[in-house]
Every structure is written in structure tokens, then in C-alpha cells.
Amino acid sequence: MHSSIPVFLACDDNYAPFLCTTMYSMLMHTKSNIDFYVMDGGISKKNKKLIMQSLKKFKHKNIRYIDMSKFGLNRFPNLKHYSLNTFSRYFIPEIAPNLGKVIYIDVDVIIKGDIAELYSEDLGKYAVGAVLEDFYVGNYTTLKEKIWPKYRGGDQYFNAGVMLLDIQKFIKNKYQEKLIELTIQLFDKLSCPDQDVFNILFDGKFKILDYRYNFMPDHSEMLKKKHPERGEVKPLVIHYTGKKPWKTQSIRSEDFDEILQQTKFAKLVKQKFSAYLVSSAQLKKYKLLGILPILSIEDK
């Protein structure tokens, strides 16, 4: 058991309910004290109050909101459906230069076990620990063919939504500055903005973590096909990289719903997204009728 685990999350006001569910699920399963550093892209006072009310029963926490408007995020390109707040993770060493090892985690995530298991992983000589996306060909082929021809990693491309970071190695090697420079240099080519940049900078120079630390349910069949010997993954972290469980019924969306219902955001989320939700029963009915419901509207 660790005395305290530093966890960094990036969020704007739109994602405040999901920030809350991520933190709730982590506190629910973790015994150690957790220091949450929320890289705040404009979360309202109302939503911060709802977060505090939702997490009130958990005493083993500390929450700090860091105003990201002071870090010049507007220097970065606003690409596709990505928020500028996604680049907040670059500035973790500047936010907390005295820390050692920290966890960065996205907020479309649910924790199913003690996060201390991830935090206890030994990074050894590496500054970054992350989970491979070797089962998903599109991202690493695009990186090699259209963005960075010098990329050597191939299917050693990793997902940047859950990372273990050594802050002192970041500072010593000036990785923050290099991430910023690469992003500005490649702004008109990037496909998965900050994730592509992390993979370029740490090409072949990161600790590969087990799939259970960043399990992506929408790609679970791809993972089985790539690694049939691996068997079923018992996830510590469920990361909804594809279909968002607050917008549509999807694989393991019930894990998210279970946590959401215990927060002060349950009714608000239901009211906002009810028009998009398609139940599993409805989906089965549509398929029997030969109809494919249009779910892509969720991304518009």
C-alpha cells in the first residue's frame, strides 16, 4: 500500500461527469490515498460542486484543479474532434516538478481494481510505461506512411490514454519541450494528435505494460485475434476508446453505468444523451428487420 498515488487527468466542462465516474471508480477500488491533479480546461463551479458531493464519502483523496489557460494550449492545432485540453498531459512535469512516478489517465475510463497495481509497475530505465495498440493496424500504419516515415516501432505503437510517467526523467531529458516542438512541427499531419507525438518521441523507448492496464472493449476481438494465446483479459482499467457508454449501448457499458448511477451526474447525463441511446433490445430488433441504426451521429 502506497502512502499516496498521484493521478493526473485532463478535463473540460463537457466531460466533467465522466471525470467524476473515473475518480469514483478509482476511489471505490483503491486503498491508498489518491492525489488527483485535474488539468482543468474550464470546469464550472457547479460541476466541481457536483464532483465533490459525489465523492464526499471517500476520505482517502485530495483534488487539485490546475487552470490550464496559463499554459498556452492555444499554440497547438485544434484537430478534428479533439479538444485542445488533450495536450495538457505535456505539462505534467511543469505542474508537479518535484514528483517521481505518476499516473496519467483519460476520463473515458472506469477502474475495476486497485490502481496501486499499475502504480507499482517498475519503469526501470524508461520515462514512460504504456499499453500497446498492436491489434489496431490503422494508427501505426498512418503514423509511418503519412506522418513520420522514420517511425520504426511498427506494431509497438502504444495508446497514450493510460500512462505511467517518471517525471524526473522527463525533466532531465527535456521531453516536455520536445513534445511541444514536435506537435507544432507536425500540426498539419497528425492523425491522433498527442498520441502520435508520444509514439514518435518514445519510439522503442518505453516500458510495455500488460493489456489489463488499458483494456479497450471495442477492440477486444482484435486483441483476441492478434494474441489468441493471451486468453481473456481481466481488466484493471476499462478504456472506452470507441463507442462512449454514455451515448450508446456498447461492450462493457454496464460497468460505466454502474458507477455513473452512484454519482450526482446520473440524471444530467441521461437527459443530455437520451436521444442517442439505443438499447441492446432495440438494436437486436433493428438487426432482425435488416435495419442498421445510424449511431455515428454521436460523433457529430
N, C-alpha and C positions, 0 to 999 in steps of 0.2 A: 504494500500500500504506500503510495507516494504522499508526501505532505501536501503538495499542491500540483495540479496539472494545468499548464497554460494552454488555452484553446482560443484560436483566432477564427472569427467568422466575419464575412463581409455581407452587408445587407442595406437595402434602401427601404423606403416605406411600404412599397408594394409587397415585399417579401417578409415583412415583419411577422405575420402569422406563422410562417414556415421556419423562421429563425427561432421562434418560440417552441415549436414542436421538436426541432433538433435539440435545443438545450434541455427541454423537458425529458426527452428520451435518454439523453446522456446522464442527467442527474438521477433519473429513475434507476439506472443500472450500475452506477459508479459509486464506490465507497469513498474514494479520495476527494479532498476538496478540489473544486474546479475554479480556476480564474478565467472567466470569459472576457476576451477582448473583442468587442463588437466594432468593426470598422464601419462607421455609421455614414451612409450615403444619403441621409435626410429622413431618418425615422422620426415620426411625430411624437409629441409628448403623450398624446392619447395612447398610441400603440406601445410606447415604453411603459406606461402605467399598466396596460393590459398584460404585458410580459411579466412585470413584477408581481402582479396579482396571480398570474398563472403559476409562477414558480415559488410563490410565498412559502409553501410547506417545506421546501428544500433549504436546509440551513448550511449545507456544505458548498456554498457558491459565493462568488464575487463577480459582479458585472461592471465592466467599464466601457463606456461609449467613447470612441475616438472619432472626432469630427474630421472626415476625410476631405473636406473642402479646402483644407490648409495644405494639402499635398500635391496640388496641381494636376489632378487627374484629367483636366481638360486638354492637356498636352497630347493625350492619346486619342487614336481614332475611335469613333463611335460606330462599331461594325454590326451590321445585321440586327439580330435581336439581343445582342449582348449589351449589358449596362456597363458604363464606364467604371462602375464600382468593382467590376471583376478584376481590375488592375490593382486594387487595394492591397492584394497579397504581396506585391512587390515591396511594400513599405513596412512590412513586419519588423525587419531589423532596425529601422529608424524609430519605430514606435516603442520597441522594447529592447534597446541595445544591450541591456545587462542580463537578459535571459540566456539560457543554454539551449535546451531542446524544447520545441513547441510543436503543437498540432495545428495545422490549418485544415478547415473542413467547410465544404459548401453547406448551404442551408436547405437544399432539396434532399436532405439526408435524415435517416432515422437510425438510432443506435440500438442495438439488440443485446449488448453485453457491456462489460466493464471496459471503459475506454482506456484504462490503465494498461490493458494488454497491448494496445497499439503504442502507447507512450513508452512502454518498457522495451520496445524493439531497439537493438543496438545498431546505430548507423555506422559505426566503425570509422573509416576514413572519409565517408561521404557527407555531404551537406544536405542531401535530400533522400528521403525514402518514399516510394510511391508504388502503386499497383499498375501492372501492365494492362494495356488495351490490345494485346497481341491477337485477340479474337476478332477485332474490328479493323478490317483492312483499310477502309476508306481514309481514316485520319493520317496514318503514317505514309500511305502512298501519295496522298495530296501534298503532304509536307515535303517529301522527296522530289516529286515531279514538278510542283508548281511554286514552291516557296523557298526551299533551301536544298539545292542539289547536293551539297556537301554532307547532308544528313546520312549517317552510317548505321544508325540504330535499327532500321527495318522494323520488325515487329516488337522491338524493345521500346516502342513508344508507350508512354505512361499517361494515365489520367491525372490531372492536376487538381481534382476536386477534393481529394483527401491526401494530405502530405505531412510527413514528419520532417521538421526542419531543424538544422543545427545553426542557430543564429550567429554564433561566434565564427563559424566557418564562412558564413555569408559575408560577414563584415570583413574578415581577413582577406577574402578573395574578391571583394567588391562586386559581389554578384548582383546586388540591387541595382547598381549603376549600369551593369552590363545588360540586365533585363530591360531596363528603360531604353537604353540605346538601341537594342535590337528591335524593340517594339516600334519605335519611331522610324527606324530604317526600313522596316518591312510592312508598314501600316497598310499599304495598298495590296498586299499579297496574302495576308493572314487569313486562315480559314477558322481555326479555333484559337482566337487571339492569344491570350496569355498562356494557354496550354501549349500551343505550338512553340512559343518563345522559350518556355521552360524546357521543352524537349530538345530544342536547338542548343541551348546553353549547357544542359546536362546530358548531352548525347553520350551514352555509355558510361556516365559518371554519377550513378545514383544507386541506392540500395533498393533492390526489388523486394517488395513486400507481398505477403500472401493475398490471394484474391478475396479472402474473407474480410479484409480491412477496407475494401471498396467494391462491394458486390453490386453490379448493375443488372437488376432483374430483367429489363427489356432485352438484354444481350445474353441472358443465361443459356439459351440454346446454342448460341455461337460459341460460348465458353465450353459447353459440353462437347461440341463437335471438334473444337481445337484441342481439348485435353480430355479425351474420354477416360483416361486413366485416373483423372482427378476425382471423379465421382461428384456427388452433391456437395456444394459449398454451404457450410453453416455460417452465415454472415454475422460479423460483429457490426458492420456498417452496411446499411442498405442505401444505395445512391440512385435516385430516380433521374438518370441522365436523359431518358427518352420521354415517355408519357408521364406527365405530372399527375400524381394521385388525387390532387385537389381539383383536377379538371376532367379526368376520365377514369373509369374503372380500368385498372391495369394489373399486371403481375405484382403481387405483394402490396397492393394498395391498402389492404386491410390492416397492415402493420402501421401505416401512416394514420389511417382513420382512428385506430385505437388510441393513439397519442393525442391527435387533434381534439377528440371529444373531451379530453381532460383539461383543455386549456380554455381561456376566455375568448378565443377566436373562433370556436366551432360554428356558432350561428352566423357570424360575419362571413366566413368562408363559404358556407352553404348558400347564403343569399347571393353572394357575388358570382359564384361559379355554377349555380344550379342549372342554368340554361345550357351548359356544355356537357353536363354529366350524362353518361349513358350507362345504365345498369347492365350487369352481366346477363340478366334475363332478357332485356331488350335486345342486346347485341346478338344473343342466340336466336331470337325471333327474327331479326333482320336477316341474319345469315340463312335461315331456313327459307326465307322468302326470296333469297338471291339478291338482297339489297346490301350494299356496303355503305353504312352511315358515314357522313363526312365529319371526321374528327379533327382534320387538320386545321379547322378554324381556331382551335385553341392557341395556335402559334401566331395568329394574326392580332 
